[in-house]
Amino acid sequence: MDTVTENALTFRDAAADVEALVALIESAYRGDSSRAGWTTEADILEGQRTDAEGVRQVVESPDSRLLTVEREGRIVACCQLEHRGDHAYFGMFAVSPEHQGTGLGKVIIAYAERLVRETWGATEMHMTVISVREDLIAWYERRGYRRTGRTTPFPYGDERFGIPLRADLRFELLVKELA
């Protein structure tokens, strides 16, 4: 697949896309379909990554935006941006497995960083990543994010976030200063 540029994409706020976005997020992280890409969590978590209620909450939150990314009229990615004072939170990031490795993720995260600087005046972008996801953390580090060492517990027992296959899961905060 060709390398992706920003002008080949359409960025818009999610609206009636809830079910399509749930399917996209699930395909990028859980189950056998996620193994087609490199962002799979199938070896550390079973069950769902999100559900329609969780996506709808992000869409309807006044301090949040859920960006839908389309290429040639088809939803290929999404990400959550949440305004939190002087910084923004980046989450719910999913790229369709068949589009992973094309540069699409790099384009989206750069767009998101620029958007939160221009829209909210955010000086930092924060995100949390499951700490055992070394490959994913390394990808974010190559984009300028730094590990903080600050962690929060994984919500064991809350199946809305999946069914853990390991006992050592936690979320680590990654931060990037936005110039």
N, C-alpha and C positions, 0 to 999 in steps of 0.2 A: 504494500500500500504506500502511496506517496506521502511524503512528509507534509504535515498540516501547517498552514499559516492562518493567522487570525482572520484575514479577509476571506478565507474559505468557510468561515463559521458564522452562525447567527447566535448571538447571546440574547436571551430574554428572560424575564421573570416567569417562573412556573405559574401556571394558572390551572387549567383543567387537566394537567399532566400527571396527577398523583399516581394513578395506577401504572402508567408507563415508567415513571421514575422509580417506583418500588421495584418493578421488574428489572430495570437497568442496574440499580444498586445491588440487588440480589445476584444478578448475573456476573457482576464484577467481583464479588467477594465470597459467595457461598455456593455450595453444590458443585456438581461436575462441570457445569457450563463455565464456572469461574476459572477452572484449570486451563482454559484456552488463553488466558492472560496471565500476567505475573503478579497481580495484586490479590490473588486468592487468599482467603483465610480458612479454606476448607480443611486444612490440616490442624488448625488450632480451635476452630469453632464449627459447630453444626447448628442447624436451625436457621432462623431468620436473622438478617442484619438490621432490617427496619420493617415497618408496616405502614399501611395507608394513613393511620392515625398519626404516626410520628412525622411522616412527610407533610401531612396537612397542617400540623402544628407549626412547622417551620414556615410553610407558605403563608399562613395566617398571622404569624407573629409580627407585630409592628416594628421590631428592631432587627428583623431578619429578612434576608432575601434568599430565595432558592433559585439560582440561575440554571436555566435549561440551555444546553448547547446543542445546536443542530448543524448538521452538515448535509447539504443536498436534501433538505426537508425532513431529515430523519434525526431523532434524538440520539446523540452519541455520547453525551456526558452531562454531568450536573455537579454543582457545588453549592454549599450553604455559606452565606456570609452573614455574620451577626455583629451588629454595632455594640461594642462594650466600652463606651467612654473613649479613652485615648487609643484603644486598640480594637481590632476586629478579630473575630473568630472565624476560622476556615474549617468547614466540616462537610460531612455527607458527600465527599468527593468520590465520584465514580466515573470511570471511562469504560465504555463498552469493551469487552475483552478483544473483539476483533479489531479495535482501533488502538489498543495499547501497543506501545513501542513505535509509534509513528511521530511522536513529538507533540501529540495533542495535549497531554497532561501539562507539559511545559508552557504551552501557549495559554491554556486556561488559567493556570496559577498566576502567570504574569499579568493576564487581563484582570483577574480578581484583585491582585495587589494594587494595581493602578486604580481600579474602581473604588476600593475602600479609601485610598489616599484622597482621591478627587471628590468623592461623595461625602465621606464622613470625616475627613482630615485625620484618619488613623495613622499613627506613627509606628505601629507594630502590627504584625499578623501573628496570632496564636493558633495553635492546633494541638490536638492530642492524638497520639498514635499508640497502638498496643506495643508495649516495650520490647516484645520478642520479635517484632517485625523488622529485623535488622536491615533487610534489603529495601524496605519502604523508607525507613528512617534515613538510610544512606542516600536515597533518591532525593528526599527533602533537603538533606545537608548539601547536596550538590546545587540546590536552588537557593542556598543562603540561609537555611534554617539551622538553628543550633539547639542541641539538647540542653535542657535546663537541669536535668536530674530530679525535677519535681514530678512526683507521680501521684495518681489517685487510684483507688482500688477498682478493679473490674467488677461490675455488678453481678457477681455470682448469684444464681438463684432467680434472676430476672430474665426469663426466656425471651423478652422483647429484644434483647441484645445478643441472643444466641445461647447455645449450650456449649460451654467450654470443654475442650478435650484435654486441657492442661490445668494444673493448679497454680501456675506462676504468672497469670495474666494481670497486667495493670496498664493504665494509660500514662504515657509520659508526655509532658508539655514541651512542645517545640516552639521557638519564637524566632521571628525575623524582623529586624528593624527595616522599616520602609523609608527609603531615601526620598 
